[in-house]
Amino acid sequence: MPMIEVSDELYRRLKAFVKVIDAVLGEKISDRIDVYAALVLSIGLERMLLDPLPREEALQGTMVEMFRRNPEFVCDFVAEMIERGRRIREEEVRRIREEWELYFT
């Protein structure tokens, strides 16, 4: 299994957060910090995937399920759509700026 290094500060916060996880779940799930780290990463990745998406429950649920089944495809697709949207917005701003410049000269 691949190992991940984290800063001492992040490790300290993760160790402290174990208490929150146990309280939410109502039980201690492990004596191993890596089990908790895997849970935090799993939840964090899914929650972070939803941040750039529209707040539409069916879409978000579908994307999370697709991410669980094929994370590479979903991440490639979402990243591409975000970049495409950025380029479209930049082109739109550039077009408006060019139109407005006519009035400044």
Secondary structure by P-SEA (a helix, b strand, c coil): cbbbbbcaaaaaaaaaaaaaaaaaacccccccaaaaaaaaaaaaaaaaaaccccccaaaaaaaaaaaaacaaaaaaaaaaaaaaaaaaaaaaaaaaaaaaaaaac
